[in-house]
């Protein structure tokens, strides 16, 4: 699962890096996306959902 997370993080940062945003905005959007993903994983855990299934949607 960690490999999937690492690949997703790399993809996200590369995607944002190709945008017209400045470095500060890219960093903010990247960190925001990670926070949202972590909240989703926390919710999945609290609801006893399959985390792997949640990450593939």
mmCIF file as Biopython writes it, N, C-alpha, C and O atoms, coordinates in Angstrom:
data_model
#
loop_
_atom_site.group_PDB
_atom_site.id
_atom_site.type_symbol
_atom_site.label_atom_id
_atom_site.label_alt_id
_atom_site.label_comp_id
_atom_site.label_asym_id
_atom_site.label_entity_id
_atom_site.label_seq_id
_atom_site.pdbx_PDB_ins_code
_atom_site.Cartn_x
_atom_site.Cartn_y
_atom_site.Cartn_z
_atom_site.occupancy
_atom_site.B_iso_or_equiv
_atom_site.auth_seq_id
_atom_site.auth_asym_id
_atom_site.pdbx_PDB_model_num
ATOM 1   N N  . UNK A ? 1  ? 0.832   -1.199 0.000   1.0 0.0 1  A 1 
ATOM 2   C CA . UNK A ? 1  ? 0.000   0.000  0.000   1.0 0.0 1  A 1 
ATOM 3   C C  . UNK A ? 1  ? 0.871   1.256  0.000   1.0 0.0 1  A 1 
ATOM 4   O O  . UNK A ? 1  ? 0.532   2.249  -0.643  1.0 0.0 1  A 1 
ATOM 5   N N  . UNK A ? 2  ? 1.992   1.211  0.720   1.0 0.0 2  A 1 
ATOM 6   C CA . UNK A ? 2  ? 2.869   2.378  0.781   1.0 0.0 2  A 1 
ATOM 7   C C  . UNK A ? 2  ? 3.402   2.739  -0.603  1.0 0.0 2  A 1 
ATOM 8   O O  . UNK A ? 2  ? 3.568   3.916  -0.924  1.0 0.0 2  A 1 
ATOM 9   N N  . UNK A ? 3  ? 3.669   1.718  -1.418  1.0 0.0 3  A 1 
ATOM 10  C CA . UNK A ? 3  ? 4.155   1.975  -2.773  1.0 0.0 3  A 1 
ATOM 11  C C  . UNK A ? 3  ? 3.101   2.740  -3.581  1.0 0.0 3  A 1 
ATOM 12  O O  . UNK A ? 3  ? 3.442   3.654  -4.332  1.0 0.0 3  A 1 
ATOM 13  N N  . UNK A ? 4  ? 1.841   2.376  -3.430  1.0 0.0 4  A 1 
ATOM 14  C CA . UNK A ? 4  ? 0.756   3.059  -4.134  1.0 0.0 4  A 1 
ATOM 15  C C  . UNK A ? 4  ? 0.668   4.519  -3.655  1.0 0.0 4  A 1 
ATOM 16  O O  . UNK A ? 4  ? 0.454   5.429  -4.456  1.0 0.0 4  A 1 
ATOM 17  N N  . UNK A ? 5  ? 0.831   4.722  -2.378  1.0 0.0 5  A 1 
ATOM 18  C CA . UNK A ? 5  ? 0.787   6.085  -1.826  1.0 0.0 5  A 1 
ATOM 19  C C  . UNK A ? 5  ? 1.937   6.909  -2.386  1.0 0.0 5  A 1 
ATOM 20  O O  . UNK A ? 5  ? 1.748   8.052  -2.802  1.0 0.0 5  A 1 
ATOM 21  N N  . UNK A ? 6  ? 3.128   6.323  -2.395  1.0 0.0 6  A 1 
ATOM 22  C CA . UNK A ? 6  ? 4.293   7.041  -2.916  1.0 0.0 6  A 1 
ATOM 23  C C  . UNK A ? 6  ? 4.120   7.403  -4.388  1.0 0.0 6  A 1 
ATOM 24  O O  . UNK A ? 6  ? 4.458   8.512  -4.801  1.0 0.0 6  A 1 
ATOM 25  N N  . UNK A ? 7  ? 3.600   6.481  -5.169  1.0 0.0 7  A 1 
ATOM 26  C CA . UNK A ? 7  ? 3.387   6.730  -6.598  1.0 0.0 7  A 1 
ATOM 27  C C  . UNK A ? 7  ? 2.354   7.840  -6.809  1.0 0.0 7  A 1 
ATOM 28  O O  . UNK A ? 7  ? 2.505   8.684  -7.693  1.0 0.0 7  A 1 
ATOM 29  N N  . UNK A ? 8  ? 1.314   7.826  -5.994  1.0 0.0 8  A 1 
ATOM 30  C CA . UNK A ? 8  ? 0.268   8.849  -6.098  1.0 0.0 8  A 1 
ATOM 31  C C  . UNK A ? 8  ? 0.818   10.218 -5.727  1.0 0.0 8  A 1 
ATOM 32  O O  . UNK A ? 8  ? 0.534   11.207 -6.403  1.0 0.0 8  A 1 
ATOM 33  N N  . UNK A ? 9  ? 1.602   10.278 -4.660  1.0 0.0 9  A 1 
ATOM 34  C CA . UNK A ? 9  ? 2.196   11.548 -4.248  1.0 0.0 9  A 1 
ATOM 35  C C  . UNK A ? 9  ? 3.124   12.091 -5.337  1.0 0.0 9  A 1 
ATOM 36  O O  . UNK A ? 9  ? 3.115   13.286 -5.632  1.0 0.0 9  A 1 
ATOM 37  N N  . UNK A ? 10 ? 3.913   11.214 -5.920  1.0 0.0 10 A 1 
ATOM 38  C CA . UNK A ? 10 ? 4.827   11.629 -6.988  1.0 0.0 10 A 1 
ATOM 39  C C  . UNK A ? 10 ? 4.041   12.161 -8.179  1.0 0.0 10 A 1 
ATOM 40  O O  . UNK A ? 10 ? 4.369   13.214 -8.726  1.0 0.0 10 A 1 
ATOM 41  N N  . UNK A ? 11 ? 3.001   11.431 -8.580  1.0 0.0 11 A 1 
ATOM 42  C CA . UNK A ? 11 ? 2.163   11.868 -9.702  1.0 0.0 11 A 1 
ATOM 43  C C  . UNK A ? 11 ? 1.551   13.238 -9.414  1.0 0.0 11 A 1 
ATOM 44  O O  . UNK A ? 11 ? 1.595   14.128 -10.263 1.0 0.0 11 A 1 
ATOM 45  N N  . UNK A ? 12 ? 0.986   13.408 -8.233  1.0 0.0 12 A 1 
ATOM 46  C CA . UNK A ? 12 ? 0.338   14.663 -7.871  1.0 0.0 12 A 1 
ATOM 47  C C  . UNK A ? 12 ? 1.316   15.821 -7.949  1.0 0.0 12 A 1 
ATOM 48  O O  . UNK A ? 12 ? 1.000   16.864 -8.522  1.0 0.0 12 A 1 
ATOM 49  N N  . UNK A ? 13 ? 2.506   15.649 -7.377  1.0 0.0 13 A 1 
ATOM 50  C CA . UNK A ? 13 ? 3.471   16.747 -7.376  1.0 0.0 13 A 1 
ATOM 51  C C  . UNK A ? 13 ? 3.921   17.069 -8.792  1.0 0.0 13 A 1 
ATOM 52  O O  . UNK A ? 13 ? 4.059   18.241 -9.143  1.0 0.0 13 A 1 
ATOM 53  N N  . UNK A ? 14 ? 4.153   16.048 -9.612  1.0 0.0 14 A 1 
ATOM 54  C CA . UNK A ? 14 ? 4.555   16.279 -11.005 1.0 0.0 14 A 1 
ATOM 55  C C  . UNK A ? 14 ? 3.438   16.969 -11.786 1.0 0.0 14 A 1 
ATOM 56  O O  . UNK A ? 14 ? 3.701   17.853 -12.601 1.0 0.0 14 A 1 
ATOM 57  N N  . UNK A ? 15 ? 2.202   16.568 -11.538 1.0 0.0 15 A 1 
ATOM 58  C CA . UNK A ? 15 ? 1.052   17.196 -12.196 1.0 0.0 15 A 1 
ATOM 59  C C  . UNK A ? 15 ? 0.981   18.677 -11.838 1.0 0.0 15 A 1 
ATOM 60  O O  . UNK A ? 15 ? 0.833   19.526 -12.717 1.0 0.0 15 A 1 
ATOM 61  N N  . UNK A ? 16 ? 1.085   18.983 -10.554 1.0 0.0 16 A 1 
ATOM 62  C CA . UNK A ? 16 ? 1.026   20.374 -10.118 1.0 0.0 16 A 1 
ATOM 63  C C  . UNK A ? 16 ? 2.217   21.174 -10.627 1.0 0.0 16 A 1 
ATOM 64  O O  . UNK A ? 16 ? 2.090   22.357 -10.943 1.0 0.0 16 A 1 
ATOM 65  N N  . UNK A ? 17 ? 3.365   20.529 -10.703 1.0 0.0 17 A 1 
ATOM 66  C CA . UNK A ? 17 ? 4.585   21.205 -11.139 1.0 0.0 17 A 1 
ATOM 67  C C  . UNK A ? 17 ? 4.478   21.662 -12.598 1.0 0.0 17 A 1 
ATOM 68  O O  . UNK A ? 17 ? 5.179   22.588 -13.006 1.0 0.0 17 A 1 
ATOM 69  N N  . UNK A ? 18 ? 3.618   21.030 -13.377 1.0 0.0 18 A 1 
ATOM 70  C CA . UNK A ? 18 ? 3.439   21.406 -14.782 1.0 0.0 18 A 1 
ATOM 71  C C  . UNK A ? 18 ? 2.431   22.538 -14.950 1.0 0.0 18 A 1 
ATOM 72  O O  . UNK A ? 18 ? 2.220   23.020 -16.063 1.0 0.0 18 A 1 
ATOM 73  N N  . UNK A ? 19 ? 1.820   22.956 -13.877 1.0 0.0 19 A 1 
ATOM 74  C CA . UNK A ? 19 ? 0.811   24.012 -13.935 1.0 0.0 19 A 1 
ATOM 75  C C  . UNK A ? 19 ? 1.481   25.384 -13.997 1.0 0.0 19 A 1 
ATOM 76  O O  . UNK A ? 19 ? 2.704   25.505 -13.931 1.0 0.0 19 A 1 
ATOM 77  N N  . UNK A ? 20 ? 0.659   26.392 -14.123 1.0 0.0 20 A 1 
ATOM 78  C CA . UNK A ? 20 ? 1.151   27.772 -14.132 1.0 0.0 20 A 1 
ATOM 79  C C  . UNK A ? 20 ? 1.271   28.362 -12.730 1.0 0.0 20 A 1 
ATOM 80  O O  . UNK A ? 20 ? 1.612   29.535 -12.578 1.0 0.0 20 A 1 
ATOM 81  N N  . UNK A ? 21 ? 0.997   27.564 -11.714 1.0 0.0 21 A 1 
ATOM 82  C CA . UNK A ? 21 ? 1.084   28.048 -10.343 1.0 0.0 21 A 1 
ATOM 83  C C  . UNK A ? 21 ? 2.530   28.309 -9.954  1.0 0.0 21 A 1 
ATOM 84  O O  . UNK A ? 21 ? 3.449   27.664 -10.460 1.0 0.0 21 A 1 
ATOM 85  N N  . UNK A ? 22 ? 2.721   29.268 -9.040  1.0 0.0 22 A 1 
ATOM 86  C CA . UNK A ? 22 ? 4.071   29.479 -8.516  1.0 0.0 22 A 1 
ATOM 87  C C  . UNK A ? 22 ? 4.371   28.406 -7.467  1.0 0.0 22 A 1 
ATOM 88  O O  . UNK A ? 22 ? 3.474   27.672 -7.052  1.0 0.0 22 A 1 
ATOM 89  N N  . UNK A ? 23 ? 5.610   28.319 -7.047  1.0 0.0 23 A 1 
ATOM 90  C CA . UNK A ? 23 ? 6.058   27.257 -6.139  1.0 0.0 23 A 1 
ATOM 91  C C  . UNK A ? 23 ? 5.245   27.241 -4.848  1.0 0.0 23 A 1 
ATOM 92  O O  . UNK A ? 23 ? 4.887   26.172 -4.354  1.0 0.0 23 A 1 
ATOM 93  N N  . UNK A ? 24 ? 4.955   28.407 -4.304  1.0 0.0 24 A 1 
ATOM 94  C CA . UNK A ? 24 ? 4.185   28.474 -3.054  1.0 0.0 24 A 1 
ATOM 95  C C  . UNK A ? 24 ? 2.790   27.871 -3.237  1.0 0.0 24 A 1 
ATOM 96  O O  . UNK A ? 24 ? 2.316   27.131 -2.376  1.0 0.0 24 A 1 
ATOM 97  N N  . UNK A ? 25 ? 2.134   28.186 -4.356  1.0 0.0 25 A 1 
ATOM 98  C CA . UNK A ? 25 ? 0.797   27.662 -4.623  1.0 0.0 25 A 1 
ATOM 99  C C  . UNK A ? 25 ? 0.844   26.154 -4.872  1.0 0.0 25 A 1 
ATOM 100 O O  . UNK A ? 25 ? -0.036  25.421 -4.420  1.0 0.0 25 A 1 
ATOM 101 N N  . UNK A ? 26 ? 1.865   25.694 -5.585  1.0 0.0 26 A 1 
ATOM 102 C CA . UNK A ? 26 ? 2.029   24.253 -5.826  1.0 0.0 26 A 1 
ATOM 103 C C  . UNK A ? 26 ? 2.186   23.524 -4.498  1.0 0.0 26 A 1 
ATOM 104 O O  . UNK A ? 26 ? 1.532   22.511 -4.255  1.0 0.0 26 A 1 
ATOM 105 N N  . UNK A ? 27 ? 3.051   24.042 -3.648  1.0 0.0 27 A 1 
ATOM 106 C CA . UNK A ? 27 ? 3.277   23.408 -2.345  1.0 0.0 27 A 1 
ATOM 107 C C  . UNK A ? 27 ? 1.997   23.388 -1.519  1.0 0.0 27 A 1 
ATOM 108 O O  . UNK A ? 27 ? 1.684   22.386 -0.876  1.0 0.0 27 A 1 
ATOM 109 N N  . UNK A ? 28 ? 1.251   24.505 -1.534  1.0 0.0 28 A 1 
ATOM 110 C CA . UNK A ? 28 ? 0.006   24.564 -0.778  1.0 0.0 28 A 1 
ATOM 111 C C  . UNK A ? 28 ? -0.989  23.525 -1.291  1.0 0.0 28 A 1 
ATOM 112 O O  . UNK A ? 28 ? -1.573  22.777 -0.507  1.0 0.0 28 A 1 
ATOM 113 N N  . UNK A ? 29 ? -1.178  23.483 -2.604  1.0 0.0 29 A 1 
ATOM 114 C CA . UNK A ? 29 ? -2.147  22.548 -3.183  1.0 0.0 29 A 1 
ATOM 115 C C  . UNK A ? 29 ? -1.739  21.098 -2.949  1.0 0.0 29 A 1 
ATOM 116 O O  . UNK A ? 29 ? -2.588  20.239 -2.709  1.0 0.0 29 A 1 
ATOM 117 N N  . UNK A ? 30 ? -0.446  20.831 -3.019  1.0 0.0 30 A 1 
ATOM 118 C CA . UNK A ? 30 ? 0.054   19.480 -2.750  1.0 0.0 30 A 1 
ATOM 119 C C  . UNK A ? 30 ? -0.253  19.087 -1.310  1.0 0.0 30 A 1 
ATOM 120 O O  . UNK A ? 30 ? -0.817  18.020 -1.066  1.0 0.0 30 A 1 
ATOM 121 N N  . UNK A ? 31 ? 0.111   19.932 -0.363  1.0 0.0 31 A 1 
ATOM 122 C CA . UNK A ? 31 ? -0.127  19.640 1.052   1.0 0.0 31 A 1 
ATOM 123 C C  . UNK A ? 31 ? -1.626  19.543 1.350   1.0 0.0 31 A 1 
ATOM 124 O O  . UNK A ? 31 ? -2.049  18.700 2.141   1.0 0.0 31 A 1 
ATOM 125 N N  . UNK A ? 32 ? -2.422  20.399 0.720   1.0 0.0 32 A 1 
ATOM 126 C CA . UNK A ? 32 ? -3.878  20.343 0.903   1.0 0.0 32 A 1 
ATOM 127 C C  . UNK A ? 32 ? -4.413  18.993 0.437   1.0 0.0 32 A 1 
ATOM 128 O O  . UNK A ? 32 ? -5.229  18.375 1.122   1.0 0.0 32 A 1 
ATOM 129 N N  . UNK A ? 33 ? -3.961  18.541 -0.713  1.0 0.0 33 A 1 
ATOM 130 C CA . UNK A ? 33 ? -4.408  17.251 -1.244  1.0 0.0 33 A 1 
ATOM 131 C C  . UNK A ? 33 ? -4.048  16.112 -0.297  1.0 0.0 33 A 1 
ATOM 132 O O  . UNK A ? 33 ? -4.842  15.194 -0.092  1.0 0.0 33 A 1 
ATOM 133 N N  . UNK A ? 34 ? -2.851  16.175 0.278   1.0 0.0 34 A 1 
ATOM 134 C CA . UNK A ? 34 ? -2.445  15.141 1.233   1.0 0.0 34 A 1 
ATOM 135 C C  . UNK A ? 34 ? -3.311  15.172 2.487   1.0 0.0 34 A 1 
ATOM 136 O O  . UNK A ? 34 ? -3.672  14.126 3.026   1.0 0.0 34 A 1 
ATOM 137 N N  . UNK A ? 35 ? -3.643  16.379 2.949   1.0 0.0 35 A 1 
ATOM 138 C CA . UNK A ? 35 ? -4.509  16.483 4.132   1.0 0.0 35 A 1 
ATOM 139 C C  . UNK A ? 35 ? -5.883  15.889 3.847   1.0 0.0 35 A 1 
ATOM 140 O O  . UNK A ? 35 ? -6.433  15.167 4.678   1.0 0.0 35 A 1 
ATOM 141 N N  . UNK A ? 36 ? -6.434  16.186 2.687   1.0 0.0 36 A 1 
ATOM 142 C CA . UNK A ? 36 ? -7.750  15.650 2.309   1.0 0.0 36 A 1 
ATOM 143 C C  . UNK A ? 36 ? -7.696  14.120 2.239   1.0 0.0 36 A 1 
ATOM 144 O O  . UNK A ? 36 ? -8.599  13.438 2.723   1.0 0.0 36 A 1 
ATOM 145 N N  . UNK A ? 37 ? -6.633  13.591 1.633   1.0 0.0 37 A 1 
ATOM 146 C CA . UNK A ? 37 ? -6.491  12.137 1.527   1.0 0.0 37 A 1 
ATOM 147 C C  . UNK A ? 37 ? -6.396  11.504 2.914   1.0 0.0 37 A 1 
ATOM 148 O O  . UNK A ? 37 ? -6.996  10.458 3.163   1.0 0.0 37 A 1 
ATOM 149 N N  . UNK A ? 38 ? -5.651  12.129 3.807   1.0 0.0 38 A 1 
ATOM 150 C CA . UNK A ? 38 ? -5.514  11.590 5.168   1.0 0.0 38 A 1 
ATOM 151 C C  . UNK A ? 38 ? -6.837  11.624 5.922   1.0 0.0 38 A 1 
ATOM 152 O O  . UNK A ? 38 ? -7.154  10.696 6.666   1.0 0.0 38 A 1 
ATOM 153 N N  . UNK A ? 39 ? -7.594  12.672 5.735   1.0 0.0 39 A 1 
ATOM 154 C CA . UNK A ? 39 ? -8.915  12.741 6.372   1.0 0.0 39 A 1 
ATOM 155 C C  . UNK A ? 39 ? -9.804  11.619 5.829   1.0 0.0 39 A 1 
ATOM 156 O O  . UNK A ? 39 ? -10.530 10.976 6.587   1.0 0.0 39 A 1 
ATOM 157 N N  . UNK A ? 40 ? -9.745  11.389 4.524   1.0 0.0 40 A 1 
ATOM 158 C CA . UNK A ? 40 ? -10.520 10.305 3.925   1.0 0.0 40 A 1 
ATOM 159 C C  . UNK A ? 40 ? -10.135 8.950  4.490   1.0 0.0 40 A 1 
ATOM 160 O O  . UNK A ? 40 ? -10.998 8.113  4.754   1.0 0.0 40 A 1 
ATOM 161 N N  . UNK A ? 41 ? -8.840  8.732  4.675   1.0 0.0 41 A 1 
ATOM 162 C CA . UNK A ? 41 ? -8.379  7.463  5.243   1.0 0.0 41 A 1 
ATOM 163 C C  . UNK A ? 41 ? -8.829  7.327  6.701   1.0 0.0 41 A 1 
ATOM 164 O O  . UNK A ? 41 ? -9.218  6.243  7.135   1.0 0.0 41 A 1 
ATOM 165 N N  . UNK A ? 42 ? -8.775  8.424  7.449   1.0 0.0 42 A 1 
ATOM 166 C CA . UNK A ? 42 ? -9.256  8.389  8.837   1.0 0.0 42 A 1 
ATOM 167 C C  . UNK A ? 42 ? -10.744 8.045  8.888   1.0 0.0 42 A 1 
ATOM 168 O O  . UNK A ? 42 ? -11.177 7.238  9.710   1.0 0.0 42 A 1 
ATOM 169 N N  . UNK A ? 43 ? -11.510 8.661  8.006   1.0 0.0 43 A 1 
ATOM 170 C CA . UNK A ? 43 ? -12.946 8.355  7.961   1.0 0.0 43 A 1 
ATOM 171 C C  . UNK A ? 43 ? -13.191 6.899  7.589   1.0 0.0 43 A 1 
ATOM 172 O O  . UNK A ? 43 ? -14.050 6.238  8.174   1.0 0.0 43 A 1 
ATOM 173 N N  . UNK A ? 44 ? -12.436 6.403  6.617   1.0 0.0 44 A 1 
ATOM 174 C CA . UNK A ? 44 ? -12.584 5.002  6.215   1.0 0.0 44 A 1 
ATOM 175 C C  . UNK A ? 44 ? -12.301 4.079  7.398   1.0 0.0 44 A 1 
ATOM 176 O O  . UNK A ? 44 ? -13.003 3.090  7.611   1.0 0.0 44 A 1 
ATOM 177 N N  . UNK A ? 45 ? -11.269 4.414  8.159   1.0 0.0 45 A 1 
ATOM 178 C CA . UNK A ? 45 ? -10.923 3.592  9.321   1.0 0.0 45 A 1 
ATOM 179 C C  . UNK A ? 45 ? -12.038 3.644  10.374  1.0 0.0 45 A 1 
ATOM 180 O O  . UNK A ? 45 ? -12.428 2.612  10.919  1.0 0.0 45 A 1 
ATOM 181 N N  . UNK A ? 46 ? -12.538 4.829  10.651  1.0 0.0 46 A 1 
ATOM 182 C CA . UNK A ? 46 ? -13.607 4.975  11.652  1.0 0.0 46 A 1 
ATOM 183 C C  . UNK A ? 46 ? -14.885 4.265  11.230  1.0 0.0 46 A 1 
ATOM 184 O O  . UNK A ? 46 ? -15.629 3.757  12.070  1.0 0.0 46 A 1 
ATOM 185 N N  . UNK A ? 47 ? -15.135 4.232  9.929   1.0 0.0 47 A 1 
ATOM 186 C CA . UNK A ? 47 ? -16.338 3.573  9.416   1.0 0.0 47 A 1 
ATOM 187 C C  . UNK A ? 47 ? -16.095 2.099  9.091   1.0 0.0 47 A 1 
ATOM 188 O O  . UNK A ? 47 ? -16.980 1.403  8.593   1.0 0.0 47 A 1 
ATOM 189 N N  . UNK A ? 48 ? -14.878 1.641  9.383   1.0 0.0 48 A 1 
ATOM 190 C CA . UNK A ? 48 ? -14.475 0.258  9.148   1.0 0.0 48 A 1 
ATOM 191 C C  . UNK A ? 48 ? -14.588 -0.128 7.666   1.0 0.0 48 A 1 
ATOM 192 O O  . UNK A ? 48 ? -14.934 -1.258 7.320   1.0 0.0 48 A 1 
ATOM 193 N N  . UNK A ? 49 ? -14.284 0.852  6.809   1.0 0.0 49 A 1 
ATOM 194 C CA . UNK A ? 49 ? -14.279 0.606  5.369   1.0 0.0 49 A 1 
ATOM 195 C C  . UNK A ? 49 ? -12.929 0.039  4.953   1.0 0.0 49 A 1 
ATOM 196 O O  . UNK A ? 49 ? -11.940 0.175  5.673   1.0 0.0 49 A 1 
ATOM 197 N N  . UNK A ? 50 ? -12.896 -0.579 3.819   1.0 0.0 50 A 1 
ATOM 198 C CA . UNK A ? 50 ? -11.664 -1.144 3.273   1.0 0.0 50 A 1 
ATOM 199 C C  . UNK A ? 50 ? -10.808 0.013  2.741   1.0 0.0 50 A 1 
ATOM 200 O O  . UNK A ? 50 ? -11.161 0.642  1.744   1.0 0.0 50 A 1 
ATOM 201 N N  . UNK A ? 51 ? -9.688  0.286  3.409   1.0 0.0 51 A 1 
ATOM 202 C CA . UNK A ? 51 ? -8.832  1.415  3.017   1.0 0.0 51 A 1 
ATOM 203 C C  . UNK A ? 51 ? -8.294  1.248  1.599   1.0 0.0 51 A 1 
ATOM 204 O O  . UNK A ? 51 ? -8.204  2.221  0.850   1.0 0.0 51 A 1 
ATOM 205 N N  . UNK A ? 52 ? -7.943  0.042  1.236   1.0 0.0 52 A 1 
ATOM 206 C CA . UNK A ? 52 ? -7.405  -0.177 -0.096  1.0 0.0 52 A 1 
ATOM 207 C C  . UNK A ? 52 ? -8.473  0.110  -1.156  1.0 0.0 52 A 1 
ATOM 208 O O  . UNK A ? 52 ? -8.178  0.708  -2.191  1.0 0.0 52 A 1 
ATOM 209 N N  . UNK A ? 53 ? -9.684  -0.305 -0.904  1.0 0.0 53 A 1 
ATOM 210 C CA . UNK A ? 53 ? -10.780 -0.022 -1.835  1.0 0.0 53 A 1 
ATOM 211 C C  . UNK A ? 53 ? -11.034 1.475  -1.921  1.0 0.0 53 A 1 
ATOM 212 O O  . UNK A ? 53 ? -11.326 1.998  -2.997  1.0 0.0 53 A 1 
ATOM 213 N N  . UNK A ? 54 ? -10.923 2.165  -0.793  1.0 0.0 54 A 1 
ATOM 214 C CA . UNK A ? 54 ? -11.137 3.607  -0.772  1.0 0.0 54 A 1 
ATOM 215 C C  . UNK A ? 54 ? -10.075 4.346  -1.565  1.0 0.0 54 A 1 
ATOM 216 O O  . UNK A ? 54 ? -10.370 5.360  -2.196  1.0 0.0 54 A 1 
ATOM 217 N N  . UNK A ? 55 ? -8.848  3.853  -1.542  1.0 0.0 55 A 1 
ATOM 218 C CA . UNK A ? 55 ? -7.752  4.544  -2.222  1.0 0.0 55 A 1 
ATOM 219 C C  . UNK A ? 55 ? -7.761  4.302  -3.721  1.0 0.0 55 A 1 
ATOM 220 O O  . UNK A ? 55 ? -7.081  5.018  -4.456  1.0 0.0 55 A 1 
ATOM 221 N N  . UNK A ? 56 ? -8.509  3.317  -4.196  1.0 0.0 56 A 1 
ATOM 222 C CA . UNK A ? 56 ? -8.488  3.038  -5.625  1.0 0.0 56 A 1 
ATOM 223 C C  . UNK A ? 56 ? -9.641  3.696  -6.375  1.0 0.0 56 A 1 
ATOM 224 O O  . UNK A ? 56 ? -9.786  3.502  -7.582  1.0 0.0 56 A 1 
ATOM 225 N N  . UNK A ? 57 ? -10.453 4.466  -5.675  1.0 0.0 57 A 1 
ATOM 226 C CA . UNK A ? 57 ? -11.583 5.121  -6.357  1.0 0.0 57 A 1 
ATOM 227 C C  . UNK A ? 57 ? -11.226 6.476  -6.840  1.0 0.0 57 A 1 
ATOM 228 O O  . UNK A ? 57 ? -12.061 7.160  -7.433  1.0 0.0 57 A 1 
#
